[in-house]
Amino acid sequence: MRRLAITLLLTPLAGLAGLSLLAPLAHASTVPPDTQAITATSSGDQVATELAPVDVLQVSGLFDDVQVQSVQDAIARAEDNGSQALILQMNSSGAIVTPDVMRSLLQQVADTKVAIGIWVGPSRGARAYGLPAQLFGVADVTAMVAGSRIGYTGELLKLQGDHQVDLGPNGDQLRNDSMSFAEARDASVLKLDTKDLGVPTVRAMVLAMDGVTLDDGTVLDTVSQELDDKGNSQNVATLVRFNGLGLFEELFHTVASPPIAFLFFVIGVCLLIFEFFTAGVGVAGLVGAVLTVLGCYGLNALPTRTGALVLLVLAMVAYAVDVQVGIPRFWTGVGTVMFVLSAWFLYEPVPGNDLRMSWVTLFFVIAGVLLTFIVGMPSMVRTRFSTPTIGREWMIGSMGSAVGAISPEGVAQVGEAKWRARTNRATPIEAGGELRVVAIDGVTLEVEPAEGGARDYRERRPKTDVAEIAADDAEAR
């Protein structure tokens, strides 16, 4: 039953994790089929080593503190390594950082001596929405994959000095709306003149940047003319160095996404409740603690509604009330209502993204929680604790050991099972100490030290002990 409950708790996590892993593969398969026509001018794996390299940073998901820091680090790294340009491969639906943090990033992009290119890709479904779209107004070169969109910038942030966020003469249309590649090109939002095909790959972006003159007069040189073995002239692109988030950065960036933060928190709390009612600390408790901490981090990074968070916590408390009695009743229904409301209204919207979880995510999480608290945990509790007391009288007089200190309450192990235990305050039992079961009160064992324990006749004793005490008193008289 323990394994069944853990399975029911982890099934939604595994399902959503699988969907998260499959999503990038699905997007990758949507790269435009005309890629070869654009990149044919490049000569395969040959690299023009005499040219300064170009760095590429993959930027996807919501702009959180981790993502902003990665862009700032990439700019500093490009400056230190002598790169002539840094391309941000962007697919972002908004930012969850404060406007001040985003303003600092825009200022750094505007001030850097390295040419900054923004490329919305790699798939037709790529987006540049919200505050991240304002990077188009300070970057040196901007381009998009055909089919991608940009917009919902909101009010343009003001920068210091002579720099400003400039999205062109028609940039106001992007504040509360979005544009396709063709619309953005016609509205002079893009800073790279390309054909209707757009710029479908990073390699095409590097090739298209060759010869572009920046505002300070610098001319980008990303392609070199070389002769092949047959003496024919060919275009050879400069070295392109790809960068991304590290393992731990990727973990925290993933956790700061709406469905993952919600799912981690819910599953973590469910596992902690499960471990609490099994009167022990095991794998489920450790996993639950880790997921709860990660979920709290994600919820703290995201713009959440305080009322919805309170409802979410109260829903878990309501579920736990009925778990204790072992039968889903009134509080399970109350908890379900609060849980659904909290899930639907949990996040506040940001420009370009309402942050509301999809119906698929909500369905699997709600269904998983209902299965856990209606089927899994009550069955486990009934199996674990609801055996009649008569069937456990054999335990009276049995020897065991203290899992932790019992003073006056704790956990005792009798045989292979762990039980809640209580002892007289005058006779505390240290962790690992031997003990004897003297009575059973519901699902709690009343114990005393195996040796040297003070007898407290105010506490309950089995009838056999009471008879022996009465006989001893009679003989004494």
N, C-alpha and C positions, 0 to 999 in steps of 0.2 A: 504493500500500500504506500509505503514511503517513496518507492521508486515511481509509482503511478502519479503521486502528487507532484513530484519533481518534474516528471515528464509533462504533465498538464501545465505547469508553470513556465517551462522553457519552450514549449511548442510555439507560442506566438513570437518569441525572440528569434528562434531558428527560422521561422517563416519570413519575418521581416528582414533578417540578416541575408537570407537567400535572395529576396527581392532587391535588396540594396546592392548585392554583388552582381546580380544579373543586369541591373539598370545601366551601368557603364558599358557593358558589352552590347546592350541594345543600341545605345547611342553611338557606339563606335561603328556599328554596322550601317549607320545611316550617312556615312561620309559620301558626298556627291560622287557619282560615277565618272565625272569629267576631270578627276584629279590628274590623270595622266597627261591630259592636254596642256595643263598649266605647268606641270613639273618636268616636262620632257626636255626643257632647256638645261636641266641639271644633269651632270654626268655621273649619276649613280653614287658610288661611295667615294669618289675623288673629292679632295678638299683643297681649297686654296689657302695653304698655310701661311702665305705671305700677307694675308689680310687679317685685320683684327677680328676676333671671334664675335659671335652674337649669342647671347644667353637667352634662354626661354624658360619662363616660370609658369607652371600650370596652376591656374587659379580657378577653383570650382567651388560651388556651394555658397552659402551665405558668408559675407565678409564679417568674421568675428575677430577677436583680438589676435588669435593665432594666425589667421590669414593675413591680416594687416601687417603683423610683425614679419611674416615671411616675405612680403613684398618689400618692406623696408630693408630687410637683410639682403634680399636679392639685388637691390639698387646699390647698397654699400659694397657687396661682393663684386658687382660688375665694374664699379669704379676702381676697386683695388686690383682687379685682375686685368685691367686694360681692355675691356670689351668696348666695342664701338656702339652697341645697342643692346637693349633688354626688351624682349617681347613678352608681354603678359597674355598668355592664352586663357581667355576669360569665358567662363560660363557661370554667371551668378545671377540669382533672382532677388538680390537685395542685400542690405547690410543691417547687422544687429548691434553694431558699435555706435557710440554717440557721434553726433555731428562734429564735435571737436576732434575726436580721433580720426574721423574721415578727412577733416580739414587738414590735419597734420600730414596725412598721407598725400593728399593732393598737393600740398605745399612742397613736400620732398620731391615728388615727381616733376613739378614745375621747375624746381631749383637745380636738379641734378645736371651734371655735364654730360652724362651718358644719354644717348637718344633712347626714348621710351616709345615702344610700339604697343598698341592694344589690338589684339586680334580676337574677335568673338568666334569661337569654334570649340571643338572640331566638327560638330554635327549641325544639321539644319535646325535642330531643336535648341541650339545654344541661345542663351539670353544674357543681356547686360541691362538689368533693371535696377531702379533705385539709386542710391548714392554711388554705388560703383560705376554707374553709367557716366557720372560726371568726370571720370578719368579721361573720357574722350575729349573733354574740353581743355586738358592740360598736357596730354601726350603729344609727341612729335609726329607720329604716324599712326593712323587708325584704319582698320579694315574689318570686314565681316565675311563669314561664310554665307553664300546665297541661301536664304531661308531662315537665317537667324534674325533676331530682333533686338532693338535697343529702345529704352524709354523709361517713363515714370521716374524722372530724375528728382522731382520735387523742386523746392526753391534752391537755386544755385548758391553754393557756399562762397563766401567772400574770402579771398586770400590776401596775404600781406605783400607789400612791395608792388612791382609793376605787373605781376602775374594776375590773371583772372581766368575763371572757368568760361571758356568760349566755345559754344556748340554751334556757332555759325549764325547766319541771319534768321534762320528758321528754328533755332534751338528752343524757343518757347513752346513749340508744339510737343516737345518731348516731356514737358513737366508732368502732364497728366495723361499722356498717351504714349504709344510706341510706334516705331517705324521698322519696316523691313529693310533689307540691304539696299534694294533699289530706291526706296523712298528716302533713306538716309543719304544715299549718294546724290540724288537729285536735289535734296535740301541742303547740300554742302555741309553735312554733318561730318562726313568722312574726310580724312586728310590723306587719302591715297586714291588716285584716279585709276580705277580698274574697269574691266569689261563686265557684262551682265553675269558672267560666271562667278564673280566675286573672287575671294581668295580662299580656296578650299583646304589648304594645308599650311602647316608652319613653313615647310620648304618653299611653297609658293610665296608666302609672306616675306621670307628672306630675299628671294629673288626680286620681288616687286619693290623692295626698299632700296635696291641699288640705284644710285644716282639721285636720290631724294635730297633736296637741299633744305636744311633746317633753318629756323629763324635766325640763328646766330651765324649763318653762312656756311656751316659745316656740311659737306657733301658725303653721304653714306656710300661706302664702297664695299658691297657684299658679294660681288661676282667678278671673277677674273677670266680673261680670255686666254685659253691655252690650246696647244696643239695635241691631238691624239696620235696614236701610233702610225696612222695613215697620213698625217700631215694636215688633217682637217681642223679648223678652228671649232672650239667648243666652250660652253659656259661652265665654269666650275665655281660653286658657291663656297663661301667661307665656312669655317668650322662653326657648327651649331651645338651649343652645350645645353642640355635639358636639366632642369632642376624641379624639385617638388618638395612637399612636406616630408619631414622625417617620420619615423614610426610613431613616436609619442605625440608629436605635433598632429599627425593624421588622426590618432586616436581621439584627442581632445577636440579637434575640429569636427570629427564625425559625431561625437557625443553632443556637440552644440547644435545639432539639427533637431527640429521640432519632434519628429516621430521617435528618434532614437533616445532623446532625453526623456520623453514621456514614458517610453517602453522600459528603459533601464530603471527608472524610479519605481514604476509600478511593480515590475517583476522583483526588484530588490526588496521592496517592502513586503510583498507576498511571501518571498522566501524567508524573510526574518520572522513573519508571523507564523509560518509553518514550523520553523525551528523552535520558536518559543513554546509552541504547544506540544512539541516532542520532548521537552524537558532536557535538552542537550545542546551541544555546539558541534556541528558537523560541517560537511562540505556545503550543504544548502545554506547554512548560516554565513559561512565565509563568502560564498558567491553572492549572497544577498547583500552583505555589507559592502562589497566592492561595487556592485551595480547601483546600490542606493547612493553611494558617494559620487559615482560618475553621473548618475541622474541628477543629483543636486547641483553638480557643476554645470551641466547642460541647462537646467532650468534657470540657474542664476545668470548664465550668459545670455539667455533668450529673454525677450520682452514678455513677461508673464503677467497675468492679472492676479492680484493678491487674493481676491475672493474665490477665484477658481482653484488656486492652490489650497486654500483652507478647505474647500469642498472636497478636494482630492484626499487630503489627510483624514478628514472626518469620514469619508467613504471607507477608507481602510479600517478605521476604528469600528465603524458599524459592522463591517464584515467580520472583524475579530470577535465581536460580542456573540454572534451566532455560532462562530467556530467553537467557542468555549463550551456552549451547551450541546454542540454536536448535531444540531438540526437547523437547517435554513428556515428562518421565520421572518418576523416583521423587520428586523434590522438588516437582513439581507436585501429586502426590497428597498429600504431607505438608502442603503449603501449603493445599490445599483443606480437609483435615480441621481444621487449626488455624483457618482462616478461618471455617468454619461454627460451630465451638465458640465462638470469640470473639464472633461476631455474636449468638449465642443467649444467652450469659451476660454480655454487655458491661455492662448497666446494673443497678444495685441498685434495688429497688422503693422507692417512697415511699408514705405513707398514701393509699390510694384509687387508686393507679396503679402497676402493676408495671413500667412503662416499656419493656416488651418490644415490639420491633418486630413489625408484623403479618406474617403469612405472605406476603402479596402483596409487601411491601417486601423481605423476605428473599429471596424467589424471584427477583425481578428483579435485585437486587444480586448474588447468588451466580451467577446465570446470566450476567450481564454480565461479571463477573470471570473466570469460566471461559472465556467466548468470547474475552476479551481475551488471556489468558495461554496458552490452548491453540491458538487459531486466529490471532488478530491479531498479537501480538508475535513469536511464532516465525516466522511467514511473513515479517514485516518484517525480522527479523534475518537469515534465510536469504537473502532477496533483497539485503539491504544488504551483508552481510559474507561470505557463504559461497561467493562465486565463487572457483574455483580460482586459485592464484597464477599459474599459467601464463598465464591470460587477462588478467593485469594487468602483464605484463613490459613492455608498451609505456610504462608510467608511469615506468620507470627512465630518468633523464635529463630528465624533464619538469620544467618550472618551475612554481612556485606561490608562495603567500604564507602567512604565519603568521596564523591567525585571532586567536590570543592568543600570549603569550610561550611559547616552547618551550625549557624549561630544566630538565631535559633532555626532558620530555614535554609534549605539548600537542596542539593541533588545527591541521592544515594544510588549506588549500583548494587543490586541483589541478583545474583546469578548473572545472566547476560543482559538484563534490562536495567534501564535507569528510571528512577522514580523521584518525584518530589518528596522531600523528607523534612521532618520537624523534630526538634529535640528540646528538652528542658533548657531554659536560659542558664541554669546553673551548671549544665553539663555540655558545653559546646564541644563539637568534634572537629578536629583539624582535617585538612585535605589529606586524603589517603588513609585516615584512621579507620580502624575496624569498628563495626557497630552491630547492634542487634535490633531486629524489628520487634517492637513490643505491642504495637496496635496498628490498626488501619482506620483512617478517618477519610472516607470518600476515596479520593485518588491520591491521598497523602499518607505516607508511612510515618508513624511515630517511632523514633529510634532512640537508642541510648548507647553510650560507649560500651564496647565489649567488656571492658574492665574499668573499674574505678568510677563508674557513673553514679551520680547522686540520684536516688529514687525519689520521685515526686508523685505522691499518691493522689494529687489533685488532677493529674492527667489521666486520660482514659487507659484502662488496662483490659485485656481480654478476660472473659469470665473465669477461665481456669486460674489465672493469676489471682483474681479476687477471692476465689474459693481457698486457694492455698494460704493467702494472708489471713483469712478468717480462721482457718484451722490452726495456724501458728498462734494466733491470739488466744484461742480456746485452750490450747495446751499450756500456754503461759499462765493462764488463770488457774 
